[in-house]
């Protein structure tokens, strides 16, 4: 079953009743959602209050909770500590994973990301050169940082020569930030569901990053956000801002269909297949990571 994504962006009181999240405003119930149907809950207003019972129920059902800041961008992710029956065993395997295994995973991730960027350019501009050639140059661990070389070409081709990827800027950058943050939360949910610890990355190793593995695994999925932002800009050139309408459009990405090999899944389902594949490679049970494709 495809899990629901619910965003609350007005003052509300959220609590649990009969295994459902009830939404109240001024003492009047305005909606409810069964907890088992939830996949992601986004809280985007300082006037939202919620009960401990609701959060506990969310974590028991592997619901990721995103809390937004004053810029309406997700700034915190709440996840269950124990999202898998074999969490302790899997954590041990993750810690013991060899450096060559981690480098092979990162090589595969970077190659997939560049190939997906090429697809985006083909769709947006009709020309994917030379990104596929860059992907073929990526070595184990990407020591030559082909990822960054491809990115320089990609951004200027997609959004124009004046565009600069800067997380602090509004407009296109703000929409990218929002889409990436939502995707990061969905990937982190899948990581925990596979019994992996999100802080133990295969490439990102910053001691201050609690979601390093989620940041690693979401790299090939960023182009999903990029193409959606490009489409928004093409359809609404006068409205290139992070509006409620554009936020809803970006949330639709998680219901898109993607492919893993010959199989097709909604993104939210494919992410769990992806995380399980990473777990198998880290545990030495498999050689190749299965990554969702556009």
C-alpha positions in Angstrom: 0.0 0.0 0.0 1.2 3.5 -0.9 1.6 5.5 2.3 0.1 9.0 2.5 2.0 12.2 2.9 0.2 14.8 5.1 1.3 18.4 5.5 -0.2 20.6 8.2 0.5 24.3 7.4 -2.0 26.1 9.7 -2.4 26.2 13.5 -3.9 22.9 14.7 -4.0 20.5 17.6 -2.9 16.9 16.6 -3.7 14.0 18.8 -4.4 10.2 18.7 -7.8 8.7 18.9 -8.7 5.1 17.9 -5.5 4.7 16.1 -6.1 7.8 14.0 -4.4 11.2 13.9 -7.2 13.7 14.6 -6.7 17.3 13.5 -8.5 19.9 15.5 -8.8 23.7 15.1 -10.5 25.9 17.7 -11.8 22.7 19.4 -13.5 21.4 16.2 -12.3 18.3 14.4 -11.5 19.2 10.8 -10.0 15.9 9.7 -8.4 12.5 10.6 -6.0 10.0 9.1 -5.4 6.4 10.2 -1.9 6.1 11.5 -1.2 3.0 9.5 -1.9 4.9 6.3 0.7 7.6 7.1 4.2 7.5 5.6 5.3 11.1 6.2 3.9 13.9 8.4 5.1 17.5 7.7 4.5 20.1 10.3 4.9 23.6 8.9 3.4 26.2 11.3 4.6 27.4 14.8 1.0 27.2 16.0 0.8 23.4 15.7 0.7 21.4 18.9 0.7 17.6 19.2 0.6 14.9 21.9 3.3 12.4 22.9 0.8 9.6 22.1 0.6 10.7 18.5 4.3 10.8 18.0 4.7 7.4 19.7 2.2 5.9 17.4 4.0 7.5 14.4 7.3 5.9 15.4 5.6 2.5 16.0 4.4 2.6 12.4 7.7 3.9 10.9 6.2 7.3 10.0 8.8 10.0 9.4 7.9 13.4 10.9 9.4 16.5 9.3 9.4 19.8 11.2 9.8 23.0 9.2 11.5 26.3 10.1 10.5 29.9 9.5 11.4 29.6 5.8 8.9 26.7 5.5 11.8 24.3 4.8 12.1 21.0 6.7 14.8 21.5 9.4 14.3 18.4 11.6 13.6 14.8 11.0 12.1 12.5 13.7 12.5 8.8 13.1 12.1 5.6 15.2 15.4 4.3 16.7 14.3 0.7 16.2 12.7 0.3 12.8 13.6 -3.3 12.0 13.3 -6.6 13.8 17.0 -7.4 13.2 18.3 -3.9 13.9 21.2 -4.9 16.2 22.5 -7.6 13.7 22.2 -5.2 10.8 23.9 -2.4 12.7 26.8 -4.7 13.4 27.1 -5.6 9.7 26.9 -2.0 8.8 29.7 -1.0 11.2 31.9 -3.9 9.9 31.3 -3.1 6.2 34.6 -3.0 4.3 36.0 0.2 2.7 36.0 -1.5 -0.8 32.3 -2.3 -0.4 31.5 1.3 0.6 33.5 2.7 -2.3 31.7 0.3 -4.8 28.3 1.5 -3.4 29.4 5.2 -3.8 30.7 4.5 -7.4 27.3 3.0 -8.3 25.4 5.9 -6.7 27.4 8.6 -8.5 27.1 6.7 -11.9 23.4 6.5 -11.4 23.0 10.1 -10.4 24.9 11.3 -13.5 22.8 9.0 -15.7 19.6 10.4 -14.2 20.9 14.0 -14.7 21.5 13.1 -18.3 17.8 11.9 -18.6 16.7 15.2 -17.1 18.7 17.2 -19.6 17.4 15.1 -22.5 13.8 15.8 -21.3 14.4 19.5 -20.6 16.7 20.5 -23.5 16.7 17.6 -25.9 20.5 17.1 -25.4 22.1 14.9 -22.7 25.7 15.2 -23.9 28.3 14.8 -22.4 26.9 13.4 -19.1 26.6 9.7 -20.0 30.3 9.9 -20.9 31.1 11.4 -17.5 29.3 8.5 -15.8 31.5 6.0 -17.5 34.6 7.7 -16.0 33.5 7.2 -12.3 35.9 4.9 -10.5 35.5 3.2 -7.2 34.9 5.9 -4.5 34.9 8.6 -7.2 38.5 9.8 -6.3 38.5 12.3 -9.2 35.2 13.8 -8.1 33.5 13.3 -11.5 30.2 14.0 -9.6 31.1 17.7 -9.2 32.5 18.0 -12.7 29.2 16.7 -14.2 27.2 18.9 -11.8 28.8 22.1 -13.1 27.7 21.3 -16.7 24.3 20.0 -15.5 23.1 23.1 -13.5 24.1 25.6 -16.2 22.4 23.5 -18.9 19.2 23.0 -16.9 18.6 26.4 -15.4 20.9 28.7 -17.5 24.5 30.0 -17.3 23.7 32.4 -14.5 22.2 29.8 -12.1 24.2 28.9 -9.0 23.2 26.2 -6.6 23.0 28.1 -3.3 20.9 26.8 -0.4 20.4 30.3 1.0 18.8 31.9 -2.1 15.1 32.0 -2.8 13.3 31.0 -6.0 14.6 27.9 -7.7 17.0 27.2 -4.9 14.3 27.3 -2.3 12.1 24.9 -4.2 15.1 22.5 -4.7 15.8 22.8 -0.9 12.2 21.8 -0.1 12.1 18.9 -2.6 15.4 17.6 -1.4 14.4 17.8 2.3 11.2 15.8 1.7 13.1 13.2 -0.4 15.8 13.0 2.4 13.1 12.3 4.9 11.6 9.5 2.8 15.0 8.0 2.2 15.8 8.1 5.9 12.5 6.4 6.7 13.5 3.6 4.2 17.0 3.3 5.7 15.6 2.8 9.3 13.0 0.4 7.9 15.8 -1.7 6.5 17.5 -1.9 9.9 20.4 0.5 8.9 21.5 3.4 11.0 21.1 6.7 9.1 24.2 8.3 10.6 26.7 5.7 9.2 27.3 6.8 5.6 29.2 5.1 2.9 30.7 8.4 1.7 29.3 11.3 3.8 31.1 10.9 7.1 30.6 14.3 8.9 30.5 13.7 12.6 27.7 16.3 12.9 25.5 14.7 10.3 22.9 12.3 11.8 21.6 11.3 8.4 24.8 10.7 6.4 23.6 7.4 4.9 20.3 9.0 3.8 22.3 11.8 2.2 24.4 9.2 0.3 21.4 7.2 -0.9 19.3 10.2 -2.0 21.9 11.4 -4.5 20.5 9.5 -7.5 17.0 10.7 -6.6 17.8 14.4 -6.6 17.2 14.6 -10.4 13.5 13.7 -9.6 13.2 17.0 -7.7 15.2 18.9 -10.4 12.9 17.9 -13.3 9.9 18.8 -11.2 11.3 22.2 -10.3 12.2 22.7 -14.0 8.6 21.9 -15.0 7.2 24.4 -12.4 9.5 27.1 -13.8 8.4 26.4 -17.3 4.7 26.3 -16.5 4.8 29.3 -14.1 7.7 31.6 -15.1 6.1 34.4 -13.1 5.7 32.4 -9.9 9.2 30.9 -9.2 8.8 30.8 -5.5 8.1 28.2 -2.8 4.4 28.8 -2.7 1.9 26.3 -1.1 0.9 25.3 -4.6 4.5 24.6 -5.6 5.0 22.7 -2.4 2.1 20.4 -3.1 3.5 19.8 -6.6 6.9 18.8 -5.1 5.2 16.4 -2.7 3.7 14.6 -5.6 7.1 13.3 -6.5 6.9 10.6 -3.9 3.9 9.1 -5.6 5.7 8.9 -9.0 6.5 5.5 -10.6 10.1 4.4 -11.0 11.9 1.3 -12.1 14.3 -1.1 -10.4 15.5 -3.4 -13.2 12.4 -4.6 -15.0 10.1 -3.9 -12.0 8.1 -0.8 -11.5 7.2 0.7 -8.1 5.9 4.0 -6.6 8.9 5.9 -5.2 7.9 5.3 -1.6 7.9 1.5 -2.2 11.0 1.6 -4.3 13.0 3.3 -1.6 12.5 0.3 0.7 13.8 -2.0 -2.1 16.8 0.3 -2.5 17.6 0.4 1.2 17.3 -3.3 1.5 19.7 -3.7 -1.5 22.3 -1.5 0.2 22.0 -3.5 3.4 22.8 -6.7 1.5 25.9 -5.2 -0.1 27.1 -3.8 3.2 26.6 -7.3 4.7 28.5 -9.0 1.9 25.4 -10.8 0.7 25.3 -9.1 -2.7 27.7 -7.2 -5.0 25.5 -4.6 -6.8 23.1 -2.0 -5.4 19.7 -1.8 -7.0 18.9 1.9 -7.5 15.5 3.3 -8.6 15.6 4.9 -12.1 13.4 7.6 -13.6 
